[in-house]
Amino acid sequence: MRVVIAEDSVLLRAGIERLLADEGIETVAAVEDGERLLEVLDEHRPDLAIVDVRMPPTFTDEGLRAVLRARERTPDLPVLVLSQYVEERYAVELISSGAGGVGYLLKERVADVAEFVDAVNRVARGGTAIDQEVISQLMARGRRNPIDALTPREREVLGLMAQGMSNAAIAKSLTVSDGAVEKHVGNIFAKLGLEPSQEEHRRVRAVLAYLERR
């Protein structure tokens, strides 16, 4: 089996590659962003793409959007998506797109080698491997306010955004790095279903959602 891996974390990318190699699975390309993913998919035509949801430059949904674009070109491309949490909107779109195998696992499942390898083989053969947590959240979809999906830290960041703070000011207030705040903001946009557009417009819409919830 020949696979392509798209994951911005160097350690996780290398770990997955080594794990697959131990199972006799060849990684023909390992990249860290969505645009490069599309390029190597065209170049190598792998048996499976293993893709992280969040990659540079905004760390929101680049991986999933790249996968959806790839499946528009090659509907039967088997794809196994890895994510920190469930991206409900795009999960539905991915699962319902194309005829090829599809998987959506939370990253914690990679720690269970047998389960992960089974998912890799199943999806490559055209089957499905959907995390139970993904299924549970999709079944509950639409029955709660999107703000409820935010973590306590993400709500804290959104509250500071509502005060008009910039990312740099939020980082200083919370004593964290600018990069950490950027990731939290990206998570907030994704969980609230805010499509990529002008940054300030998305911030305003996120704040409105926050204020309406209070």
Secondary structure by P-SEA (a helix, b strand, c coil): cccccccccaaaaaaaaaaaaaaccccccccccaaaaaaaaaaccccbbbbbcccccccccaaaaaaaaaaaacccbbbbbbccccccaaaaaaaaccccbbbbbccccccaaaaaaaaaaaaaacbbbbbaaaaaaaaacccccccccccaaaaaaaaaaaacccaaaaaaaacccaaaaaaaaaaaaaaaccccccaaaaaaaaaaaaaaac
